[in-house]
C-alpha cells in the first residue's frame, strides 16, 4: 500500500476551492474560533470580519451561517469588553433569528442568552 509522502503535503484549501466556497468559509470560521479560544483576539477578528462579509455577500443576511458569523463576532467583542460594538450585533442577530428561525429555535435562545450576558 502506498502511503502519502510527508514531502508532498496536500495543497491549501485556497488552491482547491474558491475563497467564497462554503467549505472555505467554514474553515476560515473554524480558524477564527481556534484563535478566539486561544485568546488570540487580534488574529481572530479579521477572520471573523472577512468571513461575515463574504457570507453576507454569498449567502445573504438571513442565512444561518451568516447569523453564526455575526454571533461569533459579537461574542468576540463581548469577551474583549467592547460592549458598544457587541450590543448592536447581538441585537441585529437576535432580531434576524427571531424573524427567520422563530422565537423557539435553539439559535434564537442562544442569541437571547448572549445579549443578556452583556
Residue, then its C-alpha position, 0 to 999 in steps of 0.5 A: x500500500x502506498x502511503x502519502x509522502x510527508x514531502x508532498x503535503x496536500x495543497x491549501x484549501x485556497x488552491x482547491x476551492x474558491x475563497x467564497x466556497x462554503x467549505x472555505x468559509x467554514x474553515x476560515x470560521x473554524x480558524x477564527x474560533x481556534x484563535x478566539x479560544x486561544x485568546x488570540x483576539x487580534x488574529x481572530x477578528x479579521x477572520x471573523x470580519x472577512x468571513x461575515x462579509x463574504x457570507x453576507x455577500x454569498x449567502x445573504x443576511x438571513x442565512x444561518x451561517x451568516x447569523x453564526x458569523x455575526x454571533x461569533x463576532x459579537x461574542x468576540x467583542x463581548x469577551x474583549x469588553x467592547x460592549x458598544x460594538x457587541x450590543x448592536x450585533x447581538x441585537x441585529x442577530x437576535x432580531x434576524x433569528x427571531x424573524x427567520x428561525x422563530x422565537x423557539x429555535x435553539x439559535x434564537x435562545x442562544x442569541x437571547x442568552x448572549x445579549x443578556x450576558x452583556 
